[in-house]
């Protein structure tokens, strides 16, 4: 019989595998281990993505605030190999991070898996950061308070009245804080339409 319902429960082996991988990484990544140990992972979900065999996570809201890093770029942990009992070999295991949170994992070349959570090879470990060239371009112009609060994922260009502004932060109802190429900040509202310089 065809199983129309995929599981939603985070399995114990998934939690332990993530903890074991993070524990083998350099100390600056141990906060990832801490969040899994503190129960941040609530459910798994399966969606169609460009990443083969991707398993995503939803979170326990009580724990998210402690670990979320809104200003952080996302990254992927690659080069990890774990032993799979199905194929009887070490396979690729990639972990996906966004805003400081574990958002999912994938086994790009293997769909059916049975992982031995104690056989992990991190000798080829690589961190591949997501990049936003616009954020990198404007970062030197950002005031310290904005460097801490602006997420690189939120930065994009907006052309208004023939001038380019960089979206930094959403306000209410589509309004936002923007910046120009000279490092001047603006509150940009659409009702009424106004571009007001702020300090």
N, C-alpha and C positions, 0 to 999 in steps of 0.2 A: 504494500500500500504506500502511496506517495505521502510523504510527510510535508504538509502545507505550512506547518508552524516551526520556525526556527527557535532555538533556545534564546532566552533573554538573561539567564542567570550567569554571573561571572563565576567561572569554575575555580576551585581552590588551586588547581595546578597552574592556571593562568596567573593568579596573584603571586604564587610562589616563584614561578619562572621569572616574572618581572622583578621581584625582589632580589632573586639570585643574580640576575643580569646587572641590575643597578649597583649591587654590592661589589661587583667586580670592576666597576668603573671608577675613574678618579673621584676624589672626595667632593669636588664641586658639583657632581651629579647625584650625590646621596640624598638630596631633597626629594628626588623622584622615588627613591626607596621609601622614604618617610611617609609620603602621601599614600602610597599603596598600603603600607602597614597600618596607617590610620583609617583605612576604610573608605577612601575617596571613590573607588570604583563601585558603581551601583548596579549597572546592567551592561550587557553587550548588545550590539546591534549589527546587522549585516546590510550594507547598502552597496549599490553598484558604484564603484569609483575607478579611476584610472589605475589604482594600486591593486594588483591581483591578490585575491584571498585576504582582503582587509577585514579586520574585526575592530569595530569602534566601541567606545565606552561612553556611558552617561554617568553622572556623578551624584554623590551624596552632597546636597547643598550645604549641609552643616560643616563640611570639611573644605570645600572649594576655596572659600575666602582666605584660608590660612596659607594656601600654596599658589594661588593664581598670581601671575606676574604679567600684568596687562602690557607693560612696555617691552616685554621680551619678544624677539623674533622666534618663530617656530623653527624646529629642526628635526631631522631624522637621525636615529641611531642606526648605523649600518655596519656591516662587517662582523656582526655577531652570528655565530653558528651554533645550533643546538642539535642534539642527537634525536632523530626521529625513528621510532620503533617500526613504523610502517615500511619506510624505504630502507631501513637498516643503515642509515648514513647520516652524516652531519648536513643540515640544511640551513639556508639563510633565514634569519629571523630579524625583522626590522621593527623598530619602535618609533612611533610618531608623537611628537611633543608640540603643543601650541600654548602660548601664554603661560609657560611653566607647568602645564598639566599634561599627563599621559592621555592622549586622545585615542590611541589605538595601536594595533600591531598588525603585521602581515608576515606571511610565509610566501614570498612572491612566486616560488617555483613548485610549491606543494600544496594541494588542496586538502587531501585527507591526511591528517597528522595524528601522531601519538608521541608526545614529547617526553623525553627523560629530563626532568627539570634539574638534574644534578650534573648533566654532561653539557657544559657550556664552554665555548671557545671564544674569547674576546681578543685574541692576539692581533686581529686585523681591524679592530674597532675604529670607526670613523664617525665624526659628527658632521652632517651636511646641513648647513643653516639655510633657511629660506631667506631670500634677500628682496628688498624693495629699493631699487636704485634712487627713487625719489626721496625716500627717507634718508638715505645716505647723503644725498645732495644737500638737503636742508638741515640735517642734524647740527652742523657747525653754527647755524644761525639760531638754533633753539635756546631759549632761556633755560636755566637749570630746572625750573619747576616743570617745564614742558618736556624736557628730556625724560623726566621720571614718569610723566603721565600720558604721553602720546605713544600709542601703539604704532609700530611701523606698518602694520596691516591697514591702519586707518588713513594713511597719507596718500592722497591722490590729487591730481591737478583739476582745477575748475577755472574755466574762462568766463569772466564777467566784465561786461563793458569794455571788451578788448584787452583786458589785463588778466594775467595768470595769477591765481591764488592757490595755495596748498591747503587742502582740508586737513585740519589737525584733530578736532574733537567735535562730536555732535552735541548740539544743544537740543531744544525741544522743537518738534514739528518741522524738521528739515533744516532748521537754522544751524549754524556751525561757527566755530572759531577757525579762522584761516590766517595764513601768513603770506607775505609777498617775497620776492627775491631779495629785498633789502632788509629782511628780518623784522618788518613791521607787522603787528598783529591786528586782526580785524574781527569784529563780530558781524557776521553776515546773516541777515534775516530776509525772508522772502515775503512776509505779509505783516507790515509793509516792507517792500523791497528797500533794503538799506545796507550800505557797506560802511561801518563805523569803526574808525581806528581806535584801538584800545591800548593801554600801556602794559 
